[in-house]
Amino acid sequence: KKSSGGKIRSVNAKTAEAAWPAMLQQCPKMTEKAARAILQQYPTMASLYRAYEDPSRTEKEKKELVKGVQVREIVGGAGVVPTRNLGPALSARLHALLTATDPD
């Protein structure tokens, strides 16, 4: 791949590993903590996309696929504590972003 400077740059495992979390965070209103929570359930873009393409799921189920994923936070000496669940609006936005076919 060419960088903006015209030089060829390599894509390695570290770069590829960082790409999926960065892509998730491009979704409007997606926080880093929410992206990490989704990564726990869908560690790769392909794993989430396969779930979206599953013909046994209804369109509503696909739009709500990440709804309810628990966002966890480390709180002092209490360890990992669930703080909230992802909501239907964020889930629908992510679905629309990853399954859109219209380039506009």
MARBA-3410 file (N, C-alpha, C, O; in Angstrom, 1 decimal):
104
0.8,-1.2,0.0,0.0,0.0,0.0,0.9,1.2,0.0,2.0,1.2,0.5 ~ 0.4,2.3,-0.6,1.1,3.5,-0.6,0.7,4.5,0.4,-0.6,4.6,0.7 ~ 1.6,5.1,1.1,1.2,6.1,2.1,1.0,7.4,1.4,1.2,7.5,0.1 ~ 0.5,8.5,2.1,0.3,9.7,1.4,1.5,10.4,0.8,1.4,11.2,-0.1 ~ 2.7,9.9,1.3,3.9,10.4,0.8,4.4,9.7,-0.5,5.5,10.0,-1.0
3.6,8.7,-0.9,4.0,8.0,-2.1,4.9,6.8,-1.8,5.1,6.0,-2.8 ~ 5.3,6.6,-0.6,6.2,5.5,-0.3,5.3,4.3,0.0,4.2,4.3,0.5 ~ 5.9,3.1,-0.3,5.2,1.8,0.0,5.4,1.5,1.5,6.5,1.6,2.0 ~ 4.3,1.2,2.1,4.4,0.8,3.5,3.8,-0.6,3.6,2.9,-1.0,2.9 ~ 4.3,-1.3,4.6,3.8,-2.7,4.7,2.7,-2.7,5.7,2.6,-1.9,6.6
1.8,-3.7,5.5,0.7,-3.9,6.5,1.1,-5.2,7.2,1.1,-6.3,6.7 ~ 1.3,-5.0,8.5,1.7,-6.2,9.3,0.6,-6.6,10.3,-0.5,-5.9,10.3 ~ 0.8,-7.6,11.1,-0.2,-8.1,12.0,-0.6,-7.0,13.0,-1.8,-6.9,13.4 ~ 0.4,-6.3,13.5,0.1,-5.2,14.4,-0.8,-4.1,13.8,-1.7,-3.7,14.5 ~ -0.5,-3.8,12.6,-1.4,-2.8,11.9,-2.8,-3.3,11.7,-3.8,-2.6,12.0
-2.9,-4.6,11.2,-4.2,-5.2,11.0,-5.0,-5.3,12.3,-6.2,-5.2,12.3 ~ -4.3,-5.7,13.4,-4.9,-5.9,14.7,-5.5,-4.6,15.2,-6.5,-4.6,15.8 ~ -4.8,-3.5,14.9,-5.3,-2.2,15.4,-6.4,-1.6,14.5,-7.1,-0.7,14.9 ~ -6.5,-2.1,13.3,-7.5,-1.5,12.3,-8.9,-1.7,12.7,-9.7,-0.8,12.6 ~ -9.3,-2.9,13.2,-10.7,-3.2,13.6,-11.2,-2.3,14.7,-12.2,-1.7,14.6
-10.4,-2.2,15.8,-10.9,-1.3,16.9,-11.0,0.2,16.4,-11.9,0.9,16.7 ~ -10.0,0.6,15.5,-10.1,1.9,15.0,-11.3,2.1,14.1,-11.9,3.2,14.1 ~ -11.6,1.1,13.3,-12.8,1.2,12.5,-14.1,1.3,13.3,-15.0,2.0,13.0 ~ -14.2,0.5,14.4,-15.4,0.5,15.2,-15.5,2.0,15.8,-16.7,2.4,15.9 ~ -14.5,2.6,16.2,-14.5,3.9,16.8,-14.9,5.0,15.8,-15.2,6.1,16.2
-15.0,4.7,14.5,-15.4,5.6,13.5,-16.9,5.7,13.4,-17.5,6.7,12.9 ~ -17.6,4.8,14.1,-19.1,4.8,14.1,-19.5,5.9,15.1,-18.9,6.1,16.2 ~ -20.4,6.8,14.6,-20.8,7.9,15.5,-21.2,7.5,16.9,-22.0,6.5,17.0 ~ -20.7,8.2,17.9,-21.0,8.0,19.3,-20.5,6.7,19.9,-20.9,6.3,20.9 ~ -19.5,6.1,19.1,-18.9,4.9,19.6,-17.7,5.3,20.5,-16.7,5.9,20.0
-17.7,4.9,21.7,-16.5,5.2,22.6,-15.5,4.1,22.5,-15.8,3.0,22.0 ~ -14.3,4.4,23.1,-13.3,3.4,23.1,-13.7,2.2,23.9,-13.5,1.0,23.6 ~ -14.4,2.4,25.1,-14.9,1.4,25.9,-15.9,0.5,25.2,-15.9,-0.7,25.4 ~ -16.8,1.2,24.5,-17.8,0.4,23.8,-17.2,-0.4,22.7,-17.6,-1.6,22.5 ~ -16.2,0.1,22.0,-15.5,-0.6,20.9,-14.8,-1.9,21.6,-14.9,-3.0,21.0
-14.2,-1.7,22.7,-13.5,-2.8,23.4,-14.6,-3.9,23.8,-14.3,-5.1,23.7 ~ -15.7,-3.5,24.2,-16.8,-4.4,24.6,-17.2,-5.2,23.4,-17.4,-6.5,23.5 ~ -17.4,-4.6,22.2,-17.8,-5.3,21.0,-16.6,-6.3,20.6,-16.9,-7.4,20.1 ~ -15.4,-5.8,20.7,-14.3,-6.7,20.4,-14.2,-8.0,21.2,-13.7,-9.0,20.7 ~ -14.7,-7.9,22.4,-14.8,-9.2,23.2,-15.7,-10.2,22.6,-15.4,-11.4,22.6
-16.8,-9.7,22.0,-17.7,-10.7,21.4,-17.4,-10.9,19.9,-17.6,-12.0,19.4 ~ -16.9,-9.9,19.2,-16.6,-10.0,17.8,-15.2,-9.5,17.6,-15.0,-8.4,17.2 ~ -14.2,-10.4,17.7,-12.8,-10.0,17.7,-12.3,-9.5,16.3,-11.3,-8.9,16.2 ~ -13.0,-9.9,15.3,-12.6,-9.4,13.9,-13.8,-8.8,13.2,-15.0,-9.1,13.6 ~ -13.6,-8.0,12.2,-14.7,-7.5,11.4,-15.4,-8.6,10.7,-16.6,-8.6,10.6
-14.7,-9.6,10.3,-15.3,-10.8,9.6,-16.3,-11.5,10.5,-17.3,-12.0,10.1 ~ -15.9,-11.6,11.8,-16.8,-12.3,12.7,-18.2,-11.6,12.9,-19.2,-12.2,13.0 ~ -18.1,-10.3,13.0,-19.3,-9.5,13.1,-20.1,-9.5,11.8,-21.3,-9.6,11.7 ~ -19.4,-9.4,10.7,-20.0,-9.4,9.3,-20.7,-10.7,9.1,-21.8,-10.8,8.5 ~ -20.1,-11.8,9.5,-20.7,-13.2,9.3,-22.0,-13.2,10.1,-23.0,-13.8,9.6
-22.0,-12.6,11.3,-23.3,-12.6,12.1,-24.3,-11.8,11.4,-25.5,-12.1,11.5 ~ -23.9,-10.6,10.8,-24.9,-9.8,10.0,-25.4,-10.6,8.8,-26.6,-10.4,8.4 ~ -24.6,-11.4,8.2,-25.0,-12.1,7.0,-25.8,-13.4,7.3,-26.3,-14.1,6.4 ~ -25.9,-13.8,8.6,-26.6,-15.1,9.0,-28.0,-15.0,8.5,-28.8,-14.2,9.0 ~ -28.4,-15.9,7.6,-29.8,-15.9,7.0,-30.8,-16.3,8.1,-32.0,-16.1,7.8
-30.4,-16.9,9.2,-31.4,-17.3,10.2,-31.9,-16.2,11.1,-32.8,-16.3,11.8 ~ -31.2,-15.0,11.0,-31.5,-13.8,11.7,-32.4,-12.9,10.9,-32.3,-12.8,9.7 ~ -33.4,-12.3,11.6,-34.3,-11.3,11.0,-33.5,-10.0,10.9,-32.4,-9.8,11.5 ~ -34.0,-9.1,10.1,-33.4,-7.8,9.9,-33.3,-7.1,11.3,-32.3,-6.4,11.6 ~ -34.4,-7.2,12.0,-34.4,-6.5,13.4,-33.3,-7.1,14.3,-32.6,-6.4,15.0
-33.2,-8.4,14.3,-32.1,-9.1,15.1,-30.7,-8.6,14.7,-29.9,-8.4,15.5 ~ -30.5,-8.5,13.4,-29.2,-8.0,12.9,-29.0,-6.6,13.4,-27.8,-6.3,13.8 ~ -30.0,-5.7,13.3,-29.8,-4.3,13.7,-29.5,-4.2,15.2,-28.9,-3.3,15.7 ~ -30.0,-5.2,16.0,-29.8,-5.2,17.4,-28.7,-6.2,17.9,-28.7,-6.5,19.1 ~ -27.9,-6.6,17.0,-26.9,-7.6,17.3,-26.0,-7.2,18.5,-25.7,-8.1,19.3
-25.5,-6.0,18.6,-24.6,-5.7,19.7,-25.3,-5.0,20.8,-24.7,-4.6,21.8 ~ -26.7,-4.8,20.7,-27.5,-4.3,21.8,-27.3,-5.2,23.0,-27.5,-6.4,22.8 ~ -27.1,-4.7,24.1,-27.0,-5.5,25.3,-25.6,-6.0,25.6,-25.3,-6.5,26.7 ~ -24.6,-5.7,24.7,-23.2,-6.1,25.0,-22.8,-5.2,26.2,-23.0,-4.0,26.2 ~ -22.2,-5.8,27.2,-21.9,-5.1,28.4,-20.5,-4.4,28.3,-19.5,-5.0,27.9
-20.6,-3.1,28.6,-19.4,-2.3,28.6,-18.8,-2.4,30.1,-19.5,-2.0,31.0 ~ -17.6,-2.9,30.2,-17.1,-3.1,31.5,-16.0,-2.1,31.8,-15.3,-1.6,30.9 ~ -15.8,-1.9,33.1,-14.8,-0.9,33.5,-14.1,-1.4,34.8,-14.8,-2.0,35.6 ~ -12.8,-1.2,34.9,-12.1,-1.6,36.1,-12.3,-0.5,37.1,-11.9,0.7,36.8 ~ -12.8,-0.8,38.2,-13.1,0.2,39.3,-12.3,-0.1,40.5,-12.6,-1.1,41.2
-11.3,0.7,40.8,-10.4,0.5,42.0,-10.1,-0.9,42.3,-9.7,-1.7,41.4 ~ -10.3,-1.4,43.5,-10.0,-2.7,43.9,-11.1,-3.7,43.7,-11.0,-4.9,44.0 ~ -12.2,-3.2,43.1,-13.4,-4.0,42.8,-13.2,-4.9,41.6,-14.0,-5.8,41.4 ~ -12.2,-4.7,40.8,-12.0,-5.5,39.6,-12.8,-5.0,38.5,-13.1,-3.8,38.4 ~ -13.2,-5.9,37.6,-14.0,-5.6,36.5,-15.5,-5.6,36.8,-16.0,-6.6,37.3
-16.2,-4.5,36.6,-17.6,-4.3,37.0,-18.4,-3.9,35.8,-18.0,-2.9,35.1 ~ -19.5,-4.6,35.4,-20.2,-4.1,34.3,-20.9,-2.8,34.6,-21.4,-2.6,35.7 ~ -20.8,-1.8,33.7,-21.3,-0.5,34.0,-22.5,-0.2,33.2,-23.4,0.5,33.7 ~ -22.6,-0.7,32.0,-23.8,-0.4,31.2,-23.9,-1.4,30.0,-22.9,-2.0,29.7 ~ -25.0,-1.4,29.4,-25.1,-2.2,28.2,-25.2,-1.3,27.0,-25.7,-0.1,27.1
-24.7,-1.7,25.8,-24.9,-1.0,24.6,-26.3,-0.9,24.2,-27.1,-1.9,24.4 ~ -26.8,0.2,23.7,-28.2,0.4,23.4,-28.5,0.1,21.9,-27.6,-0.2,21.1 ~ -29.8,0.1,21.6,-30.3,-0.2,20.3,-29.9,0.8,19.2,-29.6,0.4,18.1 ~ -29.7,2.1,19.6,-29.4,3.1,18.6,-27.9,2.9,18.1,-27.7,3.0,16.9 ~ -27.0,2.6,19.0,-25.6,2.4,18.6,-25.5,1.1,17.8,-24.8,1.1,16.8
-26.2,0.1,18.2,-26.2,-1.2,17.5,-26.8,-0.9,16.0,-26.2,-1.5,15.1 ~ -27.8,-0.2,15.9,-28.4,0.1,14.6,-27.4,0.9,13.7,-27.3,0.7,12.5 ~ -26.7,1.9,14.3,-25.8,2.7,13.6,-24.6,1.9,13.1,-24.2,2.0,11.9 ~ -24.1,1.0,13.9,-23.0,0.1,13.5,-23.5,-0.8,12.4,-22.7,-1.0,11.4 ~ -24.7,-1.4,12.5,-25.2,-2.2,11.4,-25.3,-1.5,10.1,-24.9,-2.0,9.1
-25.8,-0.3,10.2,-26.0,0.5,9.0,-24.6,0.9,8.3,-24.4,0.8,7.1 ~ -23.6,1.2,9.2,-22.3,1.5,8.7,-21.6,0.3,8.0,-21.0,0.5,7.0 ~ -21.8,-0.8,8.6,-21.0,-2.0,8.1,-21.8,-2.7,7.0,-21.1,-3.5,6.3 ~ -23.0,-2.5,6.8,-23.8,-3.2,5.8,-24.3,-2.3,4.7,-25.0,-2.8,3.7 ~ -24.0,-1.0,4.7,-24.5,-0.1,3.7,-23.9,-0.5,2.3,-22.8,-0.9,2.2
-24.8,-0.3,1.3,-24.3,-0.6,-0.1,-24.3,0.7,-0.9,-23.7,0.7,-2.0 ~ -24.9,1.8,-0.4,-25.0,3.0,-1.1,-23.7,3.8,-0.7,-23.5,4.1,0.5 ~ -22.9,4.2,-1.7,-21.6,4.9,-1.4,-21.8,6.3,-0.8,-20.9,6.8,-0.3 ~ -23.0,6.8,-0.9,-23.3,8.2,-0.4,-23.8,8.0,1.0,-24.1,9.0,1.7
END
